[in-house]
Amino acid sequence: MTPSLSLRHFLLALAVVGVWGSNFVVIKVALDELPPLLFAALRFILVFLPAAFFFPRPSVAVGNLALYGILIGVGQFGLLYIAMNGLISPGIASLVIQSQVFFTIGLAAWLAGEHIRIHQYLSLLLAAGGVALIIHHTDGTTTVGGLVLVLFAALSWAGANMAAKIGSPRNMMAYVVWSGAFAVPPLLLLSVVIEGPEAIRLAFGQASLYSWLAVAWQAWGNTLFGYVVWGWLLARYPMATIAPMALLVPIFGLGTSALLLGELLPPWKFAATSFVIAGLALNLLWQRPHALLRSR
């Protein structure tokens, strides 16, 4: 029987997806002044330092730690930042990146042999209906290139979820902190090669306080809080229980984009979010609904 989330763990997961959803507006602010790959490198420098002085390297295989760092740093956020730098809107990006849910559950079934139940297939179909509805109504706010980049970012996120699941670190904070050591070098190298030294110099010269605050929030709020708690939950529940919670990210993403960036919320967006919430509710409450109210 697939274990249900306790109320406490549900609220933790909800806090994470709230941070992740509102984060797309923060990304957009920073990308107005920072090249995307440099922005990603700065994020993971702050993830690694100074926290590495307080958390010893976790006792997991170096290869596993490196895989997680590269998938999260270069694969997920490097590609996402490039896409959001004019190729896709924050609200739509917050939606498309959630295809990681389907990638994660698929990888878990393929690599870890996790059993996917009928009600979980139905919940994913409902959520996929919401995803399809929003993508159908992009109205030119996304490009094919942006869509492809975010889909690869989502696949990288799913791979990182599996790496964390397989690594099973005892200290998730140390795991995330030290993964930054493997994310930074390739991001810096790619920034120099693709964006160029001159663009990097100009970025440091023009970056405002808001951009630096955005970098700090990316590192400490989004990564150290978000990914530590997410990885901790993934270690305690099947992928098919935790991963669908991320389907709430686009709801927060669309809401904050509308509030802070003026992104319109026509009726079809409310219909799409209803599909997403229905899929999430089906996945979480199908078995033993009272278990959601039980504190572990």
Helices and strands as residue ranges (DSSP letters): H 7-31, H 36-48, G 51-53, H 62-70, I 71-78, H 79-84, H 90-96, G 97-99, H 100-111, H 118-136, H 144-167, H 172-190, I 191-195, H 197-206, H 209-216, I 217-227, H 228-234, H 239-242, G 243-248, H 249-261, H 267-285, G 289-293
